[in-house]
Each structure stands twice: as C-alpha cells, then as structure tokens.
Amino acid sequence: MKRLLAGRPERTDGALTIANLAREAGVSRATANRAGDLLAEFRAAEARHRRSSPQALKERIRALEAELRAVRGAEIADLRALARMLAQHIQVLTLQVAERDAVIDGLQTELARSVDARVVPLRRPP
C-alpha cells in the first residue's frame, strides 16, 4: 500500500485500485477483500490522495475562482444599486436645500420691505 500511495509501484501500473493493491502485496483479490480494516485504510488514503492530487487541486482552484467571480459580480451589482440610490438621495437633498434657501431669501426680502421692521444691534457687555 505504501508503494502505491507513494507512486512507486513494482508490479502494477500504479492506479490506486484494490486489484493493484492485491497484486502489489502478492495476494489474491479475494484475500485482499477479506482484510476489511486494511481496505478501509486504503480507501481513506486513496481519497486523501485524490483530493490532494495536482489535477484535483487545479479543479478546486477553478471552482473557487468561478465562485469568487459570481460573488464579486453580485457584490458589484449591489454596490451599483446602492450608488444609484445614494445619488437619488443627494439629488432630493440638494433640491430641498435650494428650496429652503429660496424661502430664506424670500423672508429676508420681505423683512427688508417691511416698514415697521427695525433692526437693533445688540452690544456685548464689556
């Protein structure tokens, strides 16, 4: 099993199969199948090897990059929607400020025209 997992088979093509495990060990397939604990250990080691193989890692990288692109795309769409909403709020606030300034100017003009209006400057005590 160690030779197969290390990639140095002596009697087989090196594929991680139960038949190759039996051939490398020099026993029949039936004998290998009776060693349940050994087969479980071999299957677990084979699964770890499969997950850590360069091809498996490249596939995992591709999958993660695709997932990242999808998440980034969704985030960018959310940010664009937020920017549009904030621009609308800014526009409303700008109009409200302009309206308020117009009311203030109107009140100041009306006050200046008023005959009874007297402005008395306040002096600060010494």
N, C-alpha and C positions, 0 to 999 in steps of 0.2 A: 504494500500500500504506500509506503514512504517513497519508493522509486517512482510509482505512477504519479503521485501528487507532486513530486519534485520535478517531473518532466524528464526522467531518465529511465525509461523502460528498457528491459533487456530482452523480453520475449514477445512483446506486442507492439502495436502502433502508437501506444501512449494515450489512447482515448480513455477517459475515466468511466469505464463501464464495469459491471460485476463480472462479465466474462473475462475481460482483461485482468481484473484483479485475481481471478481464479488462475488464469494462465501464468501470471507473474509469480503467484505463490506456489505454482506447481501442483495444484489440486484440481479436482473436477468441479464443474459448476455446481453440481448437486451438493458437494461438500461445502463449497463457499456459501451456498444458500442456507445451510444449517447453522452457520455462525451468525446468528441474529444480531448480537451486540457489535460484532465487527462490521457487519453490513450497515448498521445504523451509524456507526462512527464514520465509515467510508462515505455514506450518502451525505452526512453533515459536512465532512471535509470537502467533498465534491461540490456541494452547494456554496461553501465559502470560496472555494477556488473559482467557481463560475462567476460569482459576484465580484471577485477582485481581478478577473482577467482583464487585460487591456481592452479587448473588444467590449466587454460588459461595461467597463468604466467609461469608454467613449460613448456608448449608447446612453448611459446615465447622464453624462455631461450634455449630450444633445437634448435629452428630455428636459433636464433642468433649465437649459438655455431657452427652450421653447416655452416652458412655464414662466420663466422670467420675462420673456418678451410679451406674453399675454398679460401678466400682472402690470408691467410697465405701461402697456397700451391702455389698460383700464385706468390706471392712475393718471395718465396724461389726459385722458378723456374727462375724468373727474375734475382735474385741475383747470382744464379749459372751460368747463361749465361753471366752475367757481369764479374764474376770472370774468366771464360774461356777466354773472350775477353781481359781482362787486362793481363792475363798470356801470351797470344799471343803477345801483345804489348811489354811486358817486354822481351820476347824472341827475338823479332825483334831488340829492342834497344840494347840488350846485344850483338847480332851479329854485329850491326853497330859499337858499341864501340870497339869490338875486331878487326874489320876491320880497324877502324881509328888508333888504337894502332899499328897495323901491318904496316900501311902506315908511321906513325911517326917513328917507328923503322927502316924502310927501308930508309927513308930520312936521319936519323941520321947516319946510316951505310954508306950511300953514301957520306955524308958530311965528315965523318972521313977518307974516302979513297981519297978524293979529294986532289990533290997535292997543288992546289992554295988556299986551304982553310986556312985561318988564323983567329984565334980567338984572339981578343984583349979584355982583360978585361977592363971594364970601372971602373974608380975610381970616387968615390964621392968626391966632393969638401969639404974641411974642414969646 
